[in-house]
Amino acid sequence: MDRAPAQDKDSQKRRKKSQETSGTYPETMEDDEVELFHIVQEDLRLKSTVGWQNAVKVLNSAYQHLERSESQGFLDDAFSKIISIMLDQQYVVESLRVKLDHLKNPV
């Protein structure tokens, strides 16, 4: 999937601004955090899905290290995909709840 030129420019601007405003070197990421980025990206690429727990963990980790290029690259690539999947999963859960309630209490 190709990105629109405007999206690439926005990503570059965010990175540049983050680097300019960051007076100190960002806190080092743990190996397991970087590994989780790779696991989630691979799941998205191969399976077009991500587990709820991994999605929450990876987004929290990216947010905690937002100034790092690893986080920014990950979010540029995966953020919208993860949010879309999480919203779809939530919709399915809510739909099943409604159907189950209807079966338990028919009108």
Residue frames as qw, qx, qy, qz and C-alpha x, y, z in Angstrom:
[[0.000, 0.891, 0.455, 0.000, 0.00, 0.00, 0.00],
 [0.434, 0.327, -0.003, 0.840, 1.49, 3.36, -1.06],
 [0.201, -0.644, -0.435, 0.596, 1.24, 6.38, 1.16],
 [0.265, 0.905, 0.266, 0.202, 0.03, 9.69, -0.09],
 [0.512, 0.407, -0.194, 0.731, 2.83, 12.28, -0.43],
 [0.291, -0.700, 0.079, -0.647, 1.11, 14.53, 2.13],
 [0.874, -0.473, -0.058, -0.096, 1.14, 11.71, 4.68],
 [0.828, 0.094, -0.151, 0.531, 4.89, 11.17, 4.12],
 [0.205, 0.579, -0.129, 0.779, 5.55, 14.89, 4.56],
 [0.577, -0.671, 0.010, -0.465, 3.51, 14.97, 7.78],
 [0.939, -0.279, -0.107, 0.170, 5.49, 12.02, 9.14],
 [0.649, 0.289, -0.142, 0.689, 8.78, 13.70, 8.27],
 [0.099, -0.684, 0.073, -0.719, 7.67, 16.96, 9.90],
 [0.773, -0.589, -0.045, -0.233, 6.68, 15.14, 13.12],
 [0.901, -0.089, -0.119, 0.408, 10.04, 13.38, 13.27],
 [0.427, 0.462, -0.107, 0.770, 11.98, 16.59, 12.63],
 [0.342, -0.708, 0.027, -0.618, 9.98, 18.55, 15.20],
 [0.883, -0.460, -0.091, -0.032, 10.41, 15.77, 17.75],
 [0.807, 0.077, -0.126, 0.571, 14.17, 15.72, 17.19],
 [0.199, 0.583, -0.071, 0.785, 14.43, 19.51, 17.46],
 [0.491, -0.670, 0.030, -0.557, 12.41, 19.78, 20.68],
 [0.929, -0.325, -0.152, 0.093, 14.10, 16.86, 22.37],
 [0.014, -0.893, 0.413, -0.176, 17.03, 18.28, 24.31],
 [0.418, -0.471, 0.771, -0.096, 18.14, 14.95, 25.70],
 [0.310, 0.172, -0.873, -0.334, 18.50, 11.52, 24.18],
 [0.758, -0.248, -0.155, -0.583, 15.27, 9.56, 24.58],
 [0.631, -0.377, 0.623, -0.266, 15.06, 6.82, 27.14],
 [0.131, 0.300, -0.899, -0.291, 16.36, 3.53, 25.79],
 [0.822, -0.028, -0.141, -0.551, 13.71, 1.08, 24.71],
 [0.627, -0.297, 0.710, -0.121, 13.78, -2.40, 26.16],
 [0.019, 0.220, -0.870, -0.441, 14.52, -5.26, 23.76],
 [0.184, 0.370, 0.906, -0.092, 11.10, -6.79, 24.43],
 [0.280, 0.707, 0.262, -0.595, 9.41, -3.53, 23.41],
 [0.211, 0.549, -0.549, -0.594, 11.24, -3.45, 20.08],
 [0.071, -0.012, 0.985, 0.156, 10.51, -7.16, 19.64],
 [0.294, 0.532, 0.703, -0.370, 6.80, -6.49, 20.20],
 [0.307, 0.658, -0.158, -0.670, 6.87, -3.87, 17.43],
 [0.161, 0.348, -0.819, -0.427, 8.22, -6.54, 15.07],
 [0.157, 0.206, 0.958, -0.122, 5.73, -9.19, 16.23],
 [0.341, 0.628, 0.460, -0.526, 2.74, -6.90, 15.73],
 [0.299, 0.621, -0.371, -0.623, 3.97, -5.69, 12.33],
 [0.055, 0.184, -0.944, -0.268, 4.47, -9.29, 11.22],
 [0.238, 0.387, 0.846, -0.280, 0.98, -10.28, 12.45],
 [0.357, 0.681, 0.154, -0.621, -0.52, -7.35, 10.56],
 [0.231, 0.535, -0.613, -0.534, 1.39, -8.25, 7.41],
 [0.106, 0.109, -0.973, -0.174, 0.76, -12.00, 7.44],
 [0.045, -0.392, -0.905, 0.162, -2.58, -12.36, 9.22],
 [0.117, -0.478, -0.269, -0.828, -4.10, -8.88, 8.95],
 [0.624, -0.678, -0.315, -0.229, -4.89, -9.05, 12.64],
 [0.229, 0.416, -0.599, 0.644, -3.43, -8.33, 16.05],
 [0.479, -0.438, -0.736, 0.194, -4.36, -9.62, 19.49],
 [0.259, -0.890, -0.228, -0.298, -6.09, -7.18, 21.81],
 [0.686, -0.668, 0.021, 0.287, -3.45, -7.50, 24.54],
 [0.650, -0.011, 0.264, 0.713, -0.54, -7.02, 22.13],
 [0.184, 0.710, 0.337, 0.590, -2.30, -4.05, 20.55],
 [0.399, -0.902, -0.123, -0.111, -2.70, -2.30, 23.90],
 [0.740, -0.483, 0.143, 0.445, 0.88, -3.09, 24.97],
 [0.595, 0.195, 0.320, 0.711, 2.46, -1.96, 21.71],
 [0.058, 0.808, 0.276, 0.518, 0.49, 1.29, 21.54],
 [0.539, -0.840, -0.038, 0.060, 1.38, 2.10, 25.16],
 [0.743, -0.277, 0.231, 0.564, 5.04, 1.37, 24.45],
 [0.433, 0.477, 0.333, 0.688, 5.04, 3.52, 21.31],
 [0.181, -0.905, -0.215, -0.320, 3.39, 6.36, 23.25],
 [0.663, -0.703, 0.049, 0.252, 5.97, 6.13, 26.06],
 [0.564, -0.304, 0.411, 0.649, 8.80, 6.37, 23.51],
 [0.471, 0.801, 0.360, -0.088, 7.11, 8.69, 21.03],
 [0.046, 0.909, -0.298, -0.288, 10.28, 10.69, 20.41],
 [0.483, -0.345, 0.746, 0.303, 12.18, 7.62, 19.18],
 [0.364, 0.381, -0.546, -0.651, 12.37, 6.85, 15.48],
 [0.074, -0.043, -0.995, -0.059, 11.39, 3.21, 16.11],
 [0.187, 0.483, 0.700, -0.492, 8.10, 4.30, 17.65],
 [0.316, 0.581, -0.053, -0.749, 7.39, 6.89, 14.99],
 [0.250, 0.280, -0.786, -0.491, 8.08, 4.43, 12.17],
 [0.006, 0.210, 0.970, -0.121, 5.92, 1.81, 13.84],
 [0.236, 0.559, 0.513, -0.607, 3.03, 4.22, 14.37],
 [0.296, 0.490, -0.353, -0.740, 3.28, 5.54, 10.81],
 [0.267, 0.153, -0.881, -0.358, 2.98, 1.99, 9.52],
 [0.278, -0.207, -0.937, 0.045, 0.64, 0.30, 11.99],
 [0.130, 0.134, 0.496, -0.848, -1.43, 2.77, 14.03],
 [0.559, 0.148, -0.114, -0.808, -4.45, 3.06, 11.73],
 [0.594, 0.062, -0.767, -0.236, -4.47, -0.70, 11.07],
 [0.242, -0.081, -0.837, 0.483, -4.44, -1.51, 14.80],
 [0.282, 0.169, 0.353, -0.876, -7.19, 0.97, 15.63],
 [0.604, 0.134, -0.404, -0.674, -9.35, -0.33, 12.78],
 [0.536, -0.004, -0.845, -0.004, -8.93, -3.93, 13.95],
 [0.092, -0.117, -0.727, 0.670, -9.66, -3.03, 17.58],
 [0.428, 0.162, 0.112, -0.882, -12.82, -1.16, 16.59],
 [0.637, 0.088, -0.606, -0.467, -13.96, -4.09, 14.44],
 [0.403, -0.047, -0.874, 0.268, -13.36, -6.51, 17.33],
 [0.117, 0.142, 0.533, -0.826, -15.28, -4.26, 19.71],
 [0.552, 0.129, -0.206, -0.798, -18.19, -4.07, 17.24],
 [0.598, 0.017, -0.777, -0.197, -18.33, -7.87, 17.00],
 [0.220, -0.101, -0.804, 0.543, -18.34, -8.22, 20.79],
 [0.296, 0.176, 0.295, -0.891, -21.15, -5.68, 21.16],
 [0.600, 0.112, -0.456, -0.647, -23.17, -7.33, 18.38],
 [0.506, -0.041, -0.860, 0.051, -22.85, -10.72, 20.06],
 [0.019, -0.126, -0.657, 0.743, -23.92, -9.23, 23.39],
 [0.468, 0.154, 0.007, -0.870, -27.05, -7.75, 21.83],
 [0.644, 0.072, -0.641, -0.411, -27.93, -11.04, 20.12],
 [0.371, -0.050, -0.863, 0.339, -27.34, -12.99, 23.33],
 [0.175, 0.140, 0.471, -0.853, -29.53, -10.58, 25.31],
 [0.581, 0.133, -0.253, -0.762, -32.24, -10.96, 22.70],
 [0.590, 0.023, -0.795, -0.138, -32.07, -14.76, 22.94],
 [0.214, -0.104, -0.785, 0.572, -32.28, -14.64, 26.73],
 [0.173, 0.479, 0.494, -0.704, -35.14, -12.15, 26.76],
 [0.163, 0.317, 0.695, 0.625, -37.22, -12.47, 23.59],
 [0.203, 0.028, 0.072, -0.976, -39.66, -9.63, 23.01]]
